[in-house]
């Protein structure tokens, strides 16, 4: 299984050794006194406009921690998914903290930090349900959104006696779980977090992880000092518990435990 903290440590040892010139590296940010960080425009609980009129969420709080540790002012730049890489490449932002997954295609354009967010697909249910693995779904009804990654993964793994109930969209899947139509919700952890945030009395917890899909911080190619600093920041905040506290606050779950040495 993917280990969030092992990756955070290993990434520090696997950084590029050469780099071309680039704008807004670490020294430029410190000299300007401001760091510009792209965050999700509308993707709660990672980033969205809150009731106060200010942007809030997991990614926003990580951005605030970065500015605090750098000792500079923070300029939040809300972005949509397709703006993340272009804004970085054209120097409109210094960092992208916006639930961005790393893949070989994106890595042709930008650099990625080590993982900072536990984004995953999993099984969620009430605390009194004894579920620790996919085998424990035997005889239970499971609600999910049809045609999604979760649908494909669970269909291939679930016991024959599992009743998989497919819904047309996440809103319908969520409503089915909240109303008790299904025993178990299988979805991304952000949907489960949204349920907890909307109703603090809702009994819902993570039972097992179906598929890991962590998020990474985007950095413009060439900004080697900023990449080193960001990875050190992530490792420091992981070991110190700050990222775990933010995960509990916004996603309703802890980060994976630190591996034994």
C-alpha positions as CSV (number, residue, x, y, z in Angstrom):
1,X,0.0,0.0,0.0
2,X,1.2,3.6,-0.7
3,X,2.9,5.1,2.3
4,X,2.4,8.8,2.5
5,X,5.3,9.5,4.9
6,X,7.8,7.1,3.3
7,X,7.3,9.1,0.0
8,X,7.7,12.4,1.8
9,X,11.1,11.2,3.0
10,X,12.2,9.5,-0.2
11,X,11.4,12.5,-2.3
12,X,14.1,14.4,-0.6
13,X,16.6,11.9,-1.9
14,X,15.3,11.8,-5.5
15,X,15.5,15.4,-6.7
16,X,17.0,16.6,-10.0
17,X,20.6,17.5,-9.8
18,X,20.6,20.1,-12.6
19,X,18.4,23.0,-13.4
20,X,18.1,25.9,-15.8
21,X,17.4,29.5,-14.9
22,X,13.9,30.3,-13.7
23,X,12.0,33.2,-12.1
24,X,10.6,33.3,-8.5
25,X,13.0,30.8,-6.9
26,X,13.4,30.8,-3.2
27,X,15.7,33.9,-3.0
28,X,13.3,35.9,-5.2
29,X,10.3,35.1,-2.9
30,X,12.3,36.0,0.2
31,X,13.5,39.3,-1.4
32,X,10.0,40.3,-2.6
33,X,8.4,39.5,0.8
34,X,5.4,37.7,-0.9
35,X,4.7,34.2,-2.0
36,X,1.9,33.7,-4.6
37,X,0.2,30.3,-4.1
38,X,-2.5,28.9,-6.4
39,X,-5.3,27.1,-4.4
40,X,-8.6,25.5,-5.6
41,X,-11.2,28.0,-6.6
42,X,-14.2,25.7,-5.8
43,X,-13.2,22.2,-4.5
44,X,-14.1,21.9,-0.8
45,X,-12.8,20.8,1.6
46,X,-9.4,21.5,-0.1
47,X,-10.3,25.1,-1.2
48,X,-13.4,27.1,-1.7
49,X,-15.0,30.4,-0.7
50,X,-16.2,30.2,2.9
51,X,-19.2,31.8,4.6
52,X,-16.8,34.6,5.8
53,X,-16.0,35.6,2.2
54,X,-12.5,34.3,2.5
55,X,-11.0,31.2,0.9
56,X,-10.6,28.2,3.3
57,X,-9.8,24.5,3.2
58,X,-6.9,22.1,3.6
59,X,-4.9,23.5,0.7
60,X,-5.5,27.1,1.9
61,X,-4.2,26.2,5.4
62,X,-1.1,24.5,3.9
63,X,-0.5,27.7,1.9
64,X,-0.7,29.7,5.1
65,X,1.8,27.4,6.9
66,X,4.2,27.9,4.0
67,X,4.0,31.6,4.1
68,X,4.4,31.6,7.8
69,X,7.5,29.4,7.7
70,X,9.0,31.5,4.8
71,X,8.3,34.7,6.8
72,X,6.6,36.4,3.9
73,X,3.1,37.6,3.0
74,X,0.7,35.2,1.3
75,X,-1.1,36.0,-1.9
76,X,-3.8,33.4,-2.6
77,X,-4.6,32.9,-6.3
78,X,-7.8,30.8,-6.7
79,X,-7.6,28.6,-9.8
80,X,-9.6,26.0,-11.7
81,X,-8.0,22.6,-12.6
82,X,-6.9,23.6,-16.1
83,X,-5.3,26.8,-14.8
84,X,-2.9,25.2,-12.4
85,X,0.0,24.4,-14.7
86,X,-0.3,27.4,-17.1
87,X,-0.3,29.8,-14.1
88,X,2.9,28.2,-12.9
89,X,4.6,28.2,-16.3
90,X,3.8,31.9,-16.9
91,X,5.0,33.0,-13.4
92,X,1.6,34.1,-12.2
93,X,2.1,32.0,-9.1
94,X,5.2,30.6,-7.3
95,X,3.6,27.3,-6.1
96,X,0.4,25.3,-6.9
97,X,-1.3,23.7,-3.9
98,X,-4.5,22.6,-5.5
99,X,-5.1,18.8,-5.1
100,X,-2.8,18.1,-8.0
101,X,-1.8,14.5,-8.7
102,X,1.6,13.7,-10.2
103,X,1.9,11.8,-13.4
104,X,4.6,11.4,-16.1
105,X,2.8,13.7,-18.6
106,X,2.5,16.6,-16.1
107,X,6.1,16.0,-15.0
108,X,7.2,17.0,-18.5
109,X,6.0,20.6,-17.8
110,X,6.6,21.2,-14.0
111,X,8.3,19.7,-11.0
112,X,6.4,18.1,-8.1
113,X,7.1,18.1,-4.4
114,X,6.7,15.0,-2.2
115,X,3.1,14.2,-1.3
116,X,1.4,16.5,1.1
117,X,-2.3,15.4,1.1
118,X,-3.9,12.0,1.7
119,X,-6.3,12.0,-1.2
120,X,-7.8,8.5,-1.7
121,X,-10.8,6.4,-2.6
122,X,-12.1,4.3,0.3
123,X,-15.0,2.6,2.1
124,X,-16.8,4.6,4.7
125,X,-19.5,3.4,7.2
126,X,-20.8,3.8,10.7
127,X,-18.4,3.1,13.6
128,X,-20.4,0.0,14.7
129,X,-19.9,-1.8,11.4
130,X,-17.0,-4.3,11.5
131,X,-15.3,-3.6,8.2
132,X,-11.6,-3.8,7.7
133,X,-11.2,-5.0,4.2
134,X,-13.2,-5.6,1.0
135,X,-14.0,-9.2,2.1
136,X,-16.0,-7.7,5.0
137,X,-18.5,-6.2,2.5
138,X,-20.0,-9.6,2.0
139,X,-23.8,-9.4,2.5
140,X,-23.7,-5.6,2.7
141,X,-25.2,-3.0,0.4
142,X,-22.6,-0.5,-1.0
143,X,-23.5,2.8,-2.6
144,X,-21.2,4.4,-5.2
145,X,-21.3,6.5,-8.3
146,X,-21.6,4.4,-11.4
147,X,-18.7,4.5,-13.9
148,X,-16.2,6.0,-11.5
149,X,-12.8,4.7,-10.5
150,X,-14.4,3.4,-7.3
151,X,-17.0,1.5,-9.4
152,X,-14.3,-0.2,-11.5
153,X,-12.1,-1.1,-8.6
154,X,-14.8,-2.4,-6.3
155,X,-16.6,-4.4,-9.0
156,X,-13.4,-6.3,-9.6
157,X,-12.8,-7.0,-5.9
158,X,-16.1,-7.3,-4.0
159,X,-17.5,-10.7,-2.8
160,X,-20.4,-12.1,-4.8
161,X,-22.8,-11.4,-2.0
162,X,-22.1,-7.7,-1.9
163,X,-24.9,-5.6,-3.3
164,X,-23.4,-2.8,-5.3
165,X,-25.9,0.0,-5.7
166,X,-24.9,2.5,-8.5
167,X,-26.1,6.1,-8.6
168,X,-25.9,8.7,-11.3
169,X,-23.8,11.2,-9.5
170,X,-22.1,12.0,-6.2
171,X,-25.0,13.9,-4.8
172,X,-27.3,10.9,-5.2
173,X,-24.7,8.6,-3.8
174,X,-24.3,10.8,-0.8
175,X,-28.0,11.2,-0.2
176,X,-28.4,7.4,-0.3
177,X,-25.8,6.9,2.4
178,X,-27.1,9.7,4.6
179,X,-30.7,8.4,4.4
180,X,-29.6,4.8,5.3
181,X,-30.5,3.3,1.9
182,X,-27.0,1.6,1.8
183,X,-24.8,0.3,4.5
184,X,-21.5,1.5,3.1
185,X,-20.3,4.5,1.0
186,X,-17.5,3.9,-1.4
187,X,-16.1,7.2,-2.7
188,X,-13.3,9.7,-2.6
189,X,-12.4,10.9,0.9
190,X,-13.5,14.4,0.0
191,X,-17.1,13.3,-0.3
192,X,-16.9,11.6,3.1
193,X,-15.3,14.7,4.6
194,X,-18.1,16.8,3.1
195,X,-20.7,14.6,4.8
196,X,-19.0,14.9,8.2
197,X,-18.6,18.7,7.8
198,X,-22.3,19.1,6.9
199,X,-23.5,17.0,9.8
200,X,-21.2,16.7,12.9
201,X,-23.6,14.1,14.3
202,X,-23.3,11.8,11.3
203,X,-21.6,8.5,12.3
204,X,-19.1,7.9,9.5
205,X,-15.5,6.7,9.5
206,X,-12.9,5.4,7.2
207,X,-13.0,1.5,7.1
208,X,-10.3,0.8,4.5
209,X,-8.5,2.5,1.6
210,X,-9.4,1.3,-1.9
211,X,-6.9,3.2,-3.9
212,X,-4.4,5.9,-3.0
213,X,-4.2,9.1,-5.0
214,X,-2.2,11.6,-3.0
215,X,-1.7,15.3,-4.0
216,X,1.6,17.1,-4.6
217,X,2.7,20.7,-4.7
218,X,3.6,22.0,-8.2
219,X,6.8,24.0,-8.7
220,X,8.1,25.6,-11.9
221,X,11.0,23.8,-13.5
222,X,14.3,25.3,-12.6
223,X,13.4,26.5,-9.1
224,X,15.6,24.0,-7.4
225,X,16.0,25.8,-4.1
226,X,12.3,26.2,-3.8
227,X,11.8,22.5,-4.5
228,X,14.3,21.5,-1.8
229,X,12.7,24.0,0.7
230,X,9.2,22.7,-0.1
231,X,10.1,19.1,0.5
232,X,11.9,20.0,3.7
233,X,8.7,21.9,4.8
234,X,6.5,18.9,4.0
235,X,8.8,16.5,5.9
236,X,9.0,18.9,8.9
237,X,5.2,19.4,9.1
238,X,4.6,15.7,8.6
239,X,6.9,14.7,11.4
240,X,5.7,17.6,13.6
241,X,2.0,16.7,13.2
242,X,0.8,19.9,11.6
243,X,-0.3,18.2,8.4
244,X,-2.0,15.4,10.4
245,X,-4.0,18.1,12.3
246,X,-5.1,19.7,9.1
247,X,-6.1,16.3,7.7
248,X,-8.2,15.7,10.8
249,X,-9.7,19.1,10.6
250,X,-10.7,19.1,6.9
251,X,-10.7,15.5,5.8
252,X,-11.9,13.8,9.0
253,X,-9.0,11.3,9.1
254,X,-5.4,11.0,10.2
255,X,-2.4,10.7,7.9
256,X,-0.9,7.2,7.6
257,X,1.4,6.4,10.6
258,X,5.1,7.1,10.4
259,X,7.0,3.9,9.4
260,X,9.2,2.2,12.0
261,X,12.9,2.6,11.5
